[in-house]
Amino acid sequence: MKAAGVRTTFDDYIQLWAVGVRPDYVRKMRAAGYVFRDADQLVEMQALGLGPRDLNLIPPKPPRPAKPPRAPTVYPDRDPDGG
C-alpha cells in the first residue's frame, strides 16, 4: 500500500485489506484522476463497489492556460532629437 501512496496507520491498513482495497485499486483510482482524503474514504468507496469507471461522471479539470510572455520594458527616449 505504501507503494500505491497510501500513508496511514497499521489499523487502517488492516481495515483496507479486510474490505478488499488492494494497491492496484488505489493506483487505478489515481490514474482515473481521483484524489482521496484518507483511508476511510477508500474503504467506503470499495464497500460501495465504486471503481474508476464510476467516477467518470465528472469531467476532469482542463489544464491551465500558459501565461503570456512578459512585454519588454520600454524606456522613454531622453534625447528627443535622436542624437
C-alpha positions in Angstrom: 0.0 0.0 0.0 2.9 2.4 0.6 4.0 1.9 -3.0 0.5 3.0 -4.1 0.9 6.2 -2.0 -1.3 5.3 1.0 0.3 6.5 4.1 -1.7 5.7 7.2 -1.8 3.7 10.5 -1.4 0.0 10.8 -5.1 -0.3 11.9 -6.1 1.5 8.7 -4.0 -0.9 6.6 -5.8 -3.8 8.2 -9.2 -2.2 7.6 -8.2 -1.5 3.9 -7.1 -5.1 3.4 -10.2 -6.6 5.1 -12.6 -4.7 2.9 -10.6 -5.6 -0.3 -8.8 -2.4 -1.1 -5.6 -3.5 -2.8 -2.7 -1.4 -4.2 -3.8 -1.9 -7.8 -7.3 -0.5 -6.8 -5.6 2.7 -5.4 -3.4 3.0 -8.5 -6.4 2.7 -10.8 -8.4 5.3 -8.9 -5.5 7.7 -9.0 -5.0 7.1 -12.7 -8.7 8.0 -13.2 -7.9 11.3 -11.6 -9.5 10.7 -8.2 -7.8 12.1 -5.1 -8.8 10.7 -1.7 -8.6 12.3 1.7 -7.9 9.4 3.9 -8.1 5.6 4.2 -11.7 5.7 5.4 -12.7 7.2 2.1 -11.1 4.3 0.2 -12.8 1.8 2.5 -16.2 3.5 1.8 -15.6 3.5 -2.0 -14.7 -0.1 -2.0 -17.6 -1.1 0.2 -20.0 0.7 -2.3 -18.3 -1.0 -5.2 -17.1 2.2 -6.8 -14.4 1.8 -9.5 -12.5 4.1 -11.8 -15.3 4.0 -14.4 -17.9 5.1 -11.9 -16.1 8.3 -11.3 -16.1 9.5 -14.9 -19.4 11.3 -14.4 -17.4 14.5 -13.5 -15.2 15.7 -16.4 -11.6 16.3 -15.4 -10.3 19.8 -14.8 -9.0 21.4 -18.0 -5.3 22.3 -17.9 -4.3 25.8 -17.0 -3.6 28.0 -20.0 0.0 29.1 -20.3 0.9 32.6 -19.1 1.6 35.1 -21.9 5.2 36.3 -22.2 6.0 39.5 -20.4 6.1 42.6 -22.6 9.6 44.1 -22.8 10.1 47.2 -20.7 10.4 50.3 -23.0 12.0 53.3 -21.5 11.2 56.8 -22.9 13.8 58.4 -25.2 15.6 61.0 -23.1 17.1 62.6 -26.1 14.1 63.6 -28.4 16.3 64.7 -31.4 17.9 61.2 -31.5 21.4 62.4 -31.1 
